[in-house]
Amino acid sequence: MSDVASAVETPATEVVQHARWTDYVRLLKPRVMSLVVFTALTGLVCADRPLHPVLAAIAILCIAIGAGASGALNMAYEADIDQLMRRTRSRPIPQGRIARGDAAAFGMVLAVFSVMLMGLGVNLLAAGFLAFTIFFYAVIYTMLLKRSTPQNIVIGGAAGALPPVVGWAAATGAAPLNAWLLFAIIFLWTPPHFWALSLYTATDYAKAGVPMMPVVKGPRSTRRQILAYSLILAPLGVAPAFTGLGGAFYLGVSGLGGVIFLALALRLALSHAGEDELDPTGLYQVKPGDKGARDLFAFSIFYLFALFAALLIEHGLRQFGLSALVPTHL
C-alpha cells in the first residue's frame, strides 16, 4: 500500500489559471450525471403514479444536482491521483484551473441545495435517499473504499444503483420491491462494467496506487469474476418481466441483451485480456489482446441503457394510453 500512501501525499497542481464556466461543468461529471438522471427518470415513471410535471421536474433537477455534487466532491478528494492517470489528468483540478478547496465547497453547496429542495419540494423519503446517495459516493466509496480494497467498485456500486429508487420514492413516497429490483440490476452490472474497463487501464490504476481488481488479483481472476457476475446479472435483468414491472417488449430486450452480455463475458474469460504489459501511447488505444474487455465494456453501457429504455417506453406509453403500440403484456 506504499503506492497508495504516496498518491495520497502527492499535492495537486497549484492553481495558475482562471477557471472557465466549462471547468465547473466538468466537475459535475456530465456523462455520469446523464446516466444517473436517465435511471432516476425510469424509476419515477415506472412507479406508475402520475406526478405533477413541476414536481417531477424538481425531483429530476435535484437528482441531477446531487449527482453533480458527488462528482465535484469526488474530484476534489481524488485530485492527487487524477493527475497521475491519463484518463483523468486533463480534469480542471489537475490542470490547475480550479483549487481543490473551491471544488469541495462547490460540491457541498450543491449537495445541501439538492437535498433541501428535494425535501421541501417533493418529499422527505426521496430527500433522505438522495442525501444517502451523495454521502455514500463521496465518503464511503471515494474516501474509504477506493484506495483501500479491490472490492471498491462492488460496494461503492450501491451509490450508482440508488437513483431509480430515489426517482420511485419521489413519485410515490415509497420504495417497493420493484424499485429495489432496479437497484439490484445496476448494482450487479457495475463490477463487470468497470472491471472490463480496468483490464485495459490497469497500468494507470497501478501508477496511481488504486487497488483495482486487475492490479491486486491479476487479470485472470478479474476475467473470471466478470463472468461470475455476468451469470447472475443476465437472469436478474430478465426478472422485471415476471414481477409486473416489465412486459413482453422488456422481456425480449432483456433476454437478447443478456445472451449477448454472457457471450461477450465468456469470450473475455477465455481471452488473455489485461496480460499484455506493453503500455499503449494513446489515451484510447487498446492493445490487441484487450479488445474483448473493450467490447464488453462498450456493450455493457448499451445493455443497461436498453433495459431501462424498454421499461421507460412501456410505462410511458401506458401512462399516455398508447400501450397498444408496444406489446407490454406477457
KEKE-3310 file (N, C-alpha, C; in steps of 0.2 Angstrom, whole numbers, plus 5000, padded with zeros to 4 digits):
npx = (5004:5011:5011:4999:4999:5009:5002:4992:4999:5003:5004:4991:4991:4995:4984:4985:4979:4964:4948:4936:4919:4915:4924:4919:4907:4913:4917:4905:4904:4897:4893:4892:4882:4871:4868:4864:4853:4844:4842:4836:4824:4818:4815:4806:4795:4791:4785:4772:4763:4756:4764:4764:4769:4778:4783:4789:4799:4806:4811:4819:4828:4834:4840:4849:4857:4862:4869:4879:4885:4891:4900:4909:4914:4920:4930:4938:4943:4950:4960:4974:4977:4971:4979:4989:4984:4981:4968:4961:4969:4967:4957:4949:4955:4968:4974:4976:4966:4956:4955:4957:4950:4940:4933:4928:4920:4911:4905:4899:4890:4881:4876:4870:4860:4853:4847:4839:4830:4824:4818:4809:4802:4797:4797:4801:4806:4812:4822:4829:4835:4842:4851:4858:4864:4873:4881:4886:4893:4903:4909:4909:4913:4923:4932:4934:4934:4939:4954:4958:4953:4951:4938:4931:4923:4913:4906:4905:4897:4884:4880:4879:4868:4857:4849:4837:4829:4828:4821:4809:4804:4802:4791:4781:4783:4787:4797:4796:4797:4800:4807:4818:4823:4827:4838:4846:4849:4857:4867:4873:4877:4888:4901:4906:4906:4915:4926:4929:4933:4944:4953:4960:4965:4973:4987:4987:4979:4988:4999:4994:4991:4979:4969:4963:4954:4961:4974:4977:4972:4975:4974:4968:4960:4951:4945:4938:4929:4922:4914:4907:4899:4892:4884:4875:4869:4863:4851:4845:4842:4832:4821:4812:4802:4794:4789:4779:4784:4790:4786:4781:4789:4800:4804:4809:4819:4828:4831:4838:4848:4854:4859:4869:4877:4882:4889:4899:4905:4910:4918:4928:4932:4939:4950:4965:4965:4972:4984:4995:5009:5014:5012:5000:5002:4993:4978:4965:4969:4969:4976:4979:4976:4967:4954:4943:4939:4937:4926:4916:4915:4910:4898:4891:4887:4877:4869:4863:4857:4848:4839:4833:4828:4818:4809:4805:4799:4788:4781:4779:4771:4760:4755:4751:4741:4744:4748:4746:4754:4766:4770:4766:4762:4764)
npy = (4994:5006:5013:5018:5027:5036:5042:5048:5058:5066:5082:5091:5100:5117:5131:5140:5147:5156:5149:5143:5144:5132:5123:5121:5115:5103:5097:5092:5080:5077:5066:5055:5060:5061:5047:5044:5053:5047:5034:5037:5044:5034:5026:5035:5036:5022:5020:5022:5032:5046:5061:5078:5089:5099:5096:5084:5088:5096:5085:5078:5087:5090:5077:5077:5088:5083:5072:5079:5086:5075:5071:5083:5083:5071:5073:5083:5077:5067:5073:5071:5058:5059:5067:5058:5049:5045:5045:5054:5065:5077:5084:5098:5101:5094:5101:5113:5123:5125:5126:5113:5116:5125:5117:5107:5115:5120:5107:5104:5114:5112:5099:5101:5110:5103:5092:5099:5105:5095:5089:5099:5102:5090:5076:5069:5056:5054:5064:5060:5048:5053:5061:5051:5044:5053:5055:5042:5040:5050:5049:5035:5027:5035:5041:5031:5017:5017:5018:5008:4994:4981:4978:4989:4994:4985:4987:5001:5002:5003:5017:5022:5014:5018:5029:5026:5021:5033:5041:5033:5034:5048:5049:5042:5042:5030:5015:5001:4983:4982:4994:4991:4981:4987:4994:4983:4977:4987:4987:4975:4975:4984:4979:4970:4979:4990:4983:4977:4989:4992:4982:4985:4997:4996:4999:5012:5013:5006:5015:5025:5020:5014:5001:4992:4978:4970:4975:4970:4957:4951:4949:4937:4932:4943:4942:4930:4933:4943:4936:4928:4937:4941:4930:4930:4942:4942:4934:4940:4953:4949:4947:4958:4956:4947:4951:4960:4972:4974:4971:4961:4967:4972:4960:4954:4962:4962:4949:4946:4955:4950:4938:4941:4949:4939:4931:4939:4941:4928:4926:4935:4929:4918:4924:4933:4945:4960:4955:4959:4967:4978:4996:5006:5021:5030:5038:5032:5021:5003:4988:4974:4961:4965:4968:4961:4965:4978:4977:4971:4981:4992:4987:4984:4997:5000:4989:4991:5004:5000:4991:4999:5009:5001:4999:5012:5015:5006:5009:5023:5024:5017:5026:5036:5030:5023:5010:5000:5001:4995:4979:4975:4965:4949)
npz = (5000:4999:4988:4987:4998:4995:4984:4990:4997:4987:4981:4974:4958:4959:4957:4943:4933:4928:4931:4919:4915:4910:4916:4928:4925:4920:4933:4937:4931:4918:4910:4918:4926:4917:4915:4928:4929:4919:4923:4935:4931:4925:4936:4942:4932:4931:4943:4940:4945:4942:4943:4947:4933:4937:4950:4946:4938:4947:4955:4947:4943:4956:4958:4948:4951:4963:4959:4952:4962:4970:4960:4960:4973:4973:4964:4970:4981:4975:4967:4968:4964:4951:4943:4940:4931:4914:4909:4917:4920:4913:4919:4928:4940:4942:4931:4935:4935:4944:4961:4974:4986:4982:4973:4982:4991:4981:4978:4991:4993:4982:4986:4998:4994:4984:4992:5001:4993:4987:4998:5003:4991:4986:4993:5010:5010:4998:4998:5009:5003:4993:5000:5006:4995:4990:5001:5002:4990:4990:5003:5008:4997:4989:4999:5008:5003:4989:4989:4997:4995:4984:4982:4980:4969:4969:4982:4982:4971:4975:4977:4964:4960:4967:4961:4953:4964:4971:4962:4961:4974:4975:4967:4973:4987:4993:4993:4985:4981:4968:4964:4971:4964:4952:4957:4961:4948:4943:4952:4951:4939:4939:4943:4932:4922:4926:4929:4917:4910:4918:4915:4904:4907:4918:4920:4923:4934:4943:4943:4950:4962:4965:4971:4961:4954:4944:4946:4959:4961:4949:4930:4926:4937:4938:4925:4927:4938:4932:4923:4932:4939:4928:4925:4935:4933:4920:4921:4931:4925:4917:4926:4930:4920:4925:4937:4936:4933:4920:4903:4889:4878:4886:4890:4879:4875:4886:4887:4875:4876:4887:4883:4874:4882:4891:4881:4877:4889:4892:4881:4885:4897:4892:4885:4885:4890:4897:4901:4893:4895:4888:4886:4879:4869:4866:4873:4871:4865:4863:4867:4857:4863:4872:4867:4869:4882:4880:4871:4879:4889:4881:4876:4888:4893:4883:4885:4898:4896:4886:4894:4903:4895:4888:4899:4902:4890:4889:4901:4900:4888:4893:4902:4894:4888:4877:4875:4867:4856:4859:4863:4879:4888:4895)
capx = (5000:5015:5009:4993:5001:5012:4997:4988:5003:5005:4999:4988:4994:4993:4980:4989:4974:4957:4943:4931:4912:4915:4928:4914:4903:4916:4917:4899:4904:4891:4892:4889:4876:4866:4866:4860:4846:4841:4839:4831:4818:4815:4811:4800:4790:4789:4781:4765:4759:4757:4767:4763:4775:4783:4786:4793:4805:4810:4814:4824:4833:4838:4844:4855:4862:4865:4875:4885:4889:4895:4906:4913:4917:4925:4936:4941:4947:4955:4965:4981:4978:4969:4985:4994:4981:4979:4961:4959:4974:4965:4952:4951:4960:4975:4976:4977:4961:4951:4958:4953:4945:4934:4929:4925:4915:4906:4901:4895:4884:4876:4873:4865:4854:4848:4843:4834:4825:4820:4814:4804:4798:4795:4795:4807:4810:4816:4827:4834:4838:4847:4857:4862:4867:4878:4886:4889:4898:4908:4913:4911:4917:4928:4937:4936:4935:4943:4961:4959:4951:4949:4930:4929:4918:4907:4902:4903:4892:4877:4879:4876:4862:4851:4845:4830:4825:4826:4815:4802:4802:4800:4784:4776:4784:4789:4802:4794:4802:4802:4812:4825:4825:4831:4844:4850:4852:4863:4872:4877:4880:4893:4908:4908:4906:4921:4932:4931:4937:4951:4958:4964:4968:4976:4993:4985:4977:4994:5003:4990:4991:4972:4969:4958:4954:4967:4980:4978:4971:4978:4969:4964:4955:4946:4940:4933:4924:4917:4910:4903:4894:4888:4880:4870:4866:4859:4844:4841:4840:4825:4817:4806:4796:4790:4787:4774:4787:4792:4781:4784:4794:4805:4807:4813:4825:4832:4833:4843:4854:4858:4863:4875:4882:4885:4893:4905:4909:4913:4924:4933:4935:4944:4955:4971:4965:4975:4990:5000:5012:5015:5008:4999:5004:4987:4973:4960:4972:4968:4980:4976:4973:4962:4948:4937:4937:4934:4920:4911:4914:4906:4891:4888:4883:4871:4864:4860:4853:4842:4835:4829:4824:4812:4804:4803:4794:4782:4777:4777:4766:4754:4753:4748:4736:4746:4752:4745:4759:4771:4767:4768:4759:4767)
capy = (5000:5011:5017:5022:5032:5041:5045:5052:5063:5070:5088:5093:5105:5123:5135:5145:5150:5157:5144:5145:5140:5125:5119:5119:5110:5096:5095:5089:5074:5077:5059:5051:5063:5059:5040:5045:5056:5043:5029:5040:5046:5027:5024:5039:5034:5015:5020:5022:5036:5052:5066:5085:5090:5104:5092:5079:5092:5097:5079:5076:5093:5088:5071:5079:5092:5079:5068:5084:5087:5069:5071:5088:5081:5065:5076:5087:5072:5062:5077:5069:5053:5061:5070:5053:5044:5048:5046:5059:5071:5083:5087:5105:5102:5093:5106:5120:5128:5125:5123:5108:5118:5128:5111:5104:5120:5119:5101:5104:5119:5109:5094:5104:5113:5097:5088:5103:5107:5088:5088:5104:5102:5084:5073:5068:5050:5055:5068:5055:5043:5057:5063:5045:5043:5058:5053:5035:5040:5055:5047:5028:5025:5039:5042:5025:5011:5016:5017:5003:4987:4979:4977:4996:4995:4981:4990:5008:5002:5005:5024:5022:5010:5021:5034:5024:5021:5040:5043:5030:5037:5055:5049:5038:5042:5024:5011:4994:4978:4983:4999:4988:4976:4991:4995:4976:4976:4992:4985:4969:4977:4989:4976:4968:4985:4994:4978:4977:4995:4992:4977:4988:5003:4994:5002:5019:5012:5004:5020:5030:5017:5012:4994:4989:4971:4968:4976:4966:4950:4949:4949:4931:4932:4948:4940:4925:4937:4947:4930:4926:4942:4941:4924:4932:4948:4941:4932:4946:4958:4947:4946:4963:4954:4942:4954:4965:4979:4974:4967:4957:4971:4972:4953:4952:4967:4960:4942:4946:4958:4946:4932:4944:4950:4932:4928:4943:4939:4921:4927:4938:4925:4914:4928:4935:4952:4963:4952:4962:4973:4984:5001:5010:5028:5035:5038:5027:5015:4997:4983:4969:4956:4968:4970:4958:4969:4984:4976:4970:4987:4996:4984:4985:5003:4999:4984:4995:5009:4996:4988:5005:5012:4997:5000:5019:5016:5003:5013:5029:5023:5015:5032:5040:5026:5021:5004:4995:5002:4991:4973:4976:4960:4943)
capz = (5000:4999:4982:4989:5003:4991:4980:4995:4999:4982:4981:4967:4955:4961:4953:4940:4928:4930:4929:4915:4917:4907:4921:4934:4922:4920:4939:4939:4928:4915:4907:4924:4928:4912:4916:4934:4928:4915:4928:4940:4927:4924:4942:4943:4928:4932:4949:4938:4949:4939:4947:4943:4929:4940:4955:4943:4935:4953:4958:4942:4944:4962:4957:4943:4955:4968:4955:4951:4969:4971:4956:4962:4979:4971:4960:4975:4985:4971:4963:4968:4959:4945:4939:4938:4926:4908:4908:4922:4921:4910:4923:4930:4946:4940:4926:4939:4934:4950:4968:4977:4991:4979:4971:4988:4993:4976:4979:4997:4992:4978:4989:5003:4990:4981:4997:5004:4988:4986:5004:5003:4985:4984:4999:5014:5009:4992:5000:5013:4999:4989:5004:5007:4989:4990:5006:5001:4985:4992:5009:5009:4991:4987:5004:5012:4999:4983:4989:5002:4994:4977:4981:4980:4964:4971:4987:4980:4966:4978:4976:4957:4959:4970:4958:4952:4970:4973:4957:4963:4981:4973:4964:4977:4994:4995:4989:4985:4979:4961:4964:4973:4958:4948:4961:4960:4941:4942:4957:4949:4932:4940:4943:4926:4918:4927:4929:4910:4909:4922:4912:4899:4910:4924:4921:4926:4941:4947:4944:4955:4968:4966:4971:4957:4954:4940:4950:4966:4960:4942:4925:4925:4942:4936:4920:4930:4942:4927:4921:4938:4940:4922:4925:4939:4930:4914:4923:4935:4920:4914:4931:4930:4916:4929:4943:4934:4931:4913:4899:4883:4875:4890:4890:4873:4875:4891:4885:4869:4879:4892:4880:4871:4888:4893:4876:4877:4896:4891:4877:4889:4902:4888:4882:4889:4891:4903:4902:4889:4899:4884:4888:4873:4870:4866:4879:4870:4862:4866:4865:4853:4867:4877:4863:4872:4888:4877:4868:4884:4892:4877:4876:4895:4893:4879:4889:4904:4893:4883:4899:4906:4890:4887:4904:4901:4884:4891:4906:4897:4884:4897:4905:4889:4885:4870:4877:4861:4851:4861:4867:4886:4892:4893)
cpx = (5004:5013:5003:4994:5004:5007:4993:4992:5005:5001:4997:4991:4991:4989:4984:4985:4968:4952:4938:4924:4912:4919:4923:4909:4906:4917:4911:4899:4898:4889:4889:4882:4870:4864:4862:4853:4842:4838:4834:4824:4814:4811:4805:4794:4787:4785:4774:4760:4760:4759:4766:4770:4780:4786:4791:4800:4809:4814:4820:4830:4837:4842:4850:4860:4866:4871:4881:4889:4893:4901:4911:4917:4922:4931:4941:4946:4952:4960:4972:4982:4976:4974:4990:4991:4980:4972:4958:4963:4972:4959:4954:4956:4967:4978:4977:4972:4956:4955:4954:4948:4939:4930:4925:4919:4909:4901:4896:4889:4879:4873:4868:4859:4850:4844:4838:4829:4821:4815:4808:4799:4794:4792:4802:4810:4814:4823:4832:4838:4844:4853:4861:4867:4874:4884:4890:4895:4904:4912:4915:4915:4923:4934:4939:4937:4940:4950:4963:4957:4949:4941:4927:4923:4912:4903:4900:4898:4885:4875:4876:4870:4856:4847:4838:4826:4823:4820:4809:4800:4799:4792:4779:4777:4786:4794:4800:4799:4804:4807:4818:4827:4829:4838:4848:4853:4858:4869:4876:4880:4887:4900:4910:4910:4913:4927:4934:4935:4944:4956:4962:4967:4972:4983:4992:4984:4983:4998:5000:4990:4983:4972:4963:4959:4960:4974:4982:4977:4974:4972:4965:4959:4949:4942:4935:4928:4919:4912:4905:4897:4889:4882:4874:4866:4861:4852:4841:4839:4833:4820:4811:4800:4792:4788:4781:4777:4788:4787:4785:4789:4800:4808:4811:4820:4830:4835:4839:4849:4858:4862:4869:4880:4885:4890:4900:4909:4913:4919:4930:4936:4940:4949:4961:4971:4968:4982:4996:5003:5014:5010:5006:5000:4998:4982:4968:4962:4970:4972:4976:4972:4968:4955:4942:4935:4934:4927:4914:4910:4909:4899:4888:4884:4877:4866:4860:4855:4847:4837:4830:4825:4818:4807:4801:4798:4788:4778:4775:4771:4759:4751:4749:4742:4738:4750:4751:4750:4765:4768:4770:4765:4762:4761)
cpy = (5006:5016:5021:5028:5038:5045:5050:5059:5068:5076:5089:5099:5112:5127:5140:5149:5152:5152:5147:5141:5133:5120:5117:5114:5103:5093:5091:5082:5073:5070:5055:5053:5061:5052:5040:5047:5051:5037:5031:5042:5039:5025:5028:5037:5027:5015:5020:5026:5043:5058:5073:5086:5094:5100:5087:5082:5094:5091:5077:5081:5091:5082:5073:5083:5088:5075:5073:5085:5081:5069:5077:5086:5075:5068:5080:5082:5068:5066:5074:5063:5054:5063:5064:5048:5048:5049:5052:5066:5077:5087:5094:5106:5100:5098:5113:5125:5130:5122:5118:5111:5121:5122:5108:5108:5120:5113:5101:5108:5115:5103:5096:5106:5108:5094:5092:5104:5100:5087:5093:5104:5096:5080:5071:5062:5051:5059:5064:5051:5047:5059:5057:5043:5047:5056:5046:5036:5045:5052:5040:5026:5029:5040:5035:5018:5011:5015:5011:4995:4986:4978:4984:4997:4991:4985:4997:5008:5004:5012:5025:5018:5013:5026:5032:5023:5028:5042:5040:5033:5044:5055:5046:5039:5035:5021:5004:4990:4980:4989:4996:4983:4980:4992:4988:4975:4981:4990:4980:4970:4981:4985:4974:4974:4989:4989:4977:4983:4994:4987:4980:4995:5002:4997:5009:5018:5010:5010:5025:5026:5015:5005:4991:4982:4968:4969:4972:4959:4947:4949:4943:4930:4937:4945:4934:4928:4941:4942:4928:4931:4942:4936:4926:4938:4947:4939:4937:4951:4956:4947:4951:4960:4949:4945:4959:4972:4979:4970:4963:4960:4971:4965:4951:4956:4964:4953:4942:4949:4954:4940:4935:4946:4944:4930:4932:4942:4932:4922:4930:4934:4920:4917:4929:4942:4954:4960:4954:4968:4979:4990:5005:5017:5032:5033:5032:5021:5008:4992:4977:4963:4959:4970:4967:4962:4975:4983:4975:4977:4992:4993:4984:4991:5003:4995:4988:5000:5005:4994:4994:5009:5008:4998:5007:5019:5012:5007:5020:5029:5021:5021:5037:5037:5024:5014:4999:4996:4997:4985:4974:4971:4953:4938)
cpz = (5000:4993:4983:4994:4999:4987:4984:4996:4994:4981:4974:4965:4957:4955:4950:4934:4931:4927:4924:4917:4915:4912:4926:4931:4922:4927:4941:4935:4924:4912:4912:4926:4923:4913:4923:4933:4924:4919:4933:4937:4926:4930:4943:4939:4929:4938:4947:4942:4946:4944:4943:4940:4933:4946:4952:4940:4941:4955:4953:4943:4950:4961:4953:4947:4960:4965:4954:4957:4971:4967:4958:4968:4978:4968:4965:4979:4981:4966:4963:4964:4952:4940:4937:4933:4920:4907:4912:4923:4918:4913:4926:4935:4945:4935:4929:4938:4940:4956:4971:4982:4988:4976:4976:4990:4988:4977:4985:4996:4987:4981:4994:4999:4987:4986:5000:4999:4987:4992:5005:4997:4984:4990:5003:5012:5003:4994:5004:5008:4995:4993:5005:5001:4989:4995:5005:4995:4987:4998:5009:5003:4990:4993:5007:5008:4993:4983:4994:5000:4986:4976:4981:4975:4966:4977:4985:4975:4969:4977:4969:4956:4962:4966:4956:4958:4972:4968:4959:4969:4979:4970:4969:4985:4997:4991:4989:4982:4972:4960:4966:4968:4953:4951:4960:4954:4941:4946:4954:4942:4933:4940:4936:4921:4919:4927:4921:4908:4912:4919:4907:4901:4917:4926:4925:4933:4946:4948:4950:4962:4970:4966:4967:4956:4950:4943:4955:4964:4953:4937:4925:4930:4940:4931:4922:4934:4938:4925:4926:4939:4934:4922:4930:4936:4925:4916:4927:4931:4917:4920:4931:4925:4920:4936:4942:4932:4924:4910:4894:4880:4879:4890:4884:4873:4880:4890:4880:4872:4883:4889:4877:4876:4890:4888:4876:4884:4895:4887:4880:4893:4898:4885:4887:4890:4898:4905:4898:4893:4895:4885:4881:4874:4870:4871:4877:4866:4866:4863:4862:4858:4872:4873:4866:4878:4885:4875:4874:4888:4888:4877:4883:4895:4889:4882:4894:4901:4890:4888:4901:4901:4888:4893:4904:4895:4886:4896:4904:4892:4887:4900:4901:4885:4878:4870:4871:4856:4853:4865:4875:4891:4890:4891)
residu = (MET:SER:ASP:VAL:ALA:SER:ALA:VAL:GLU:THR:PRO:ALA:THR:GLU:VAL:VAL:GLN:HIS:ALA:ARG:TRP:THR:ASP:TYR:VAL:ARG:LEU:LEU:LYS:PRO:ARG:VAL:MET:SER:LEU:VAL:VAL:PHE:THR:ALA:LEU:THR:GLY:LEU:VAL:CYS:ALA:ASP:ARG:PRO:LEU:HIS:PRO:VAL:LEU:ALA:ALA:ILE:ALA:ILE:LEU:CYS:ILE:ALA:ILE:GLY:ALA:GLY:ALA:SER:GLY:ALA:LEU:ASN:MET:ALA:TYR:GLU:ALA:ASP:ILE:ASP:GLN:LEU:MET:ARG:ARG:THR:ARG:SER:ARG:PRO:ILE:PRO:GLN:GLY:ARG:ILE:ALA:ARG:GLY:ASP:ALA:ALA:ALA:PHE:GLY:MET:VAL:LEU:ALA:VAL:PHE:SER:VAL:MET:LEU:MET:GLY:LEU:GLY:VAL:ASN:LEU:LEU:ALA:ALA:GLY:PHE:LEU:ALA:PHE:THR:ILE:PHE:PHE:TYR:ALA:VAL:ILE:TYR:THR:MET:LEU:LEU:LYS:ARG:SER:THR:PRO:GLN:ASN:ILE:VAL:ILE:GLY:GLY:ALA:ALA:GLY:ALA:LEU:PRO:PRO:VAL:VAL:GLY:TRP:ALA:ALA:ALA:THR:GLY:ALA:ALA:PRO:LEU:ASN:ALA:TRP:LEU:LEU:PHE:ALA:ILE:ILE:PHE:LEU:TRP:THR:PRO:PRO:HIS:PHE:TRP:ALA:LEU:SER:LEU:TYR:THR:ALA:THR:ASP:TYR:ALA:LYS:ALA:GLY:VAL:PRO:MET:MET:PRO:VAL:VAL:LYS:GLY:PRO:ARG:SER:THR:ARG:ARG:GLN:ILE:LEU:ALA:TYR:SER:LEU:ILE:LEU:ALA:PRO:LEU:GLY:VAL:ALA:PRO:ALA:PHE:THR:GLY:LEU:GLY:GLY:ALA:PHE:TYR:LEU:GLY:VAL:SER:GLY:LEU:GLY:GLY:VAL:ILE:PHE:LEU:ALA:LEU:ALA:LEU:ARG:LEU:ALA:LEU:SER:HIS:ALA:GLY:GLU:ASP:GLU:LEU:ASP:PRO:THR:GLY:LEU:TYR:GLN:VAL:LYS:PRO:GLY:ASP:LYS:GLY:ALA:ARG:ASP:LEU:PHE:ALA:PHE:SER:ILE:PHE:TYR:LEU:PHE:ALA:LEU:PHE:ALA:ALA:LEU:LEU:ILE:GLU:HIS:GLY:LEU:ARG:GLN:PHE:GLY:LEU:SER:ALA:LEU:VAL:PRO:THR:HIS:LEU)
# end
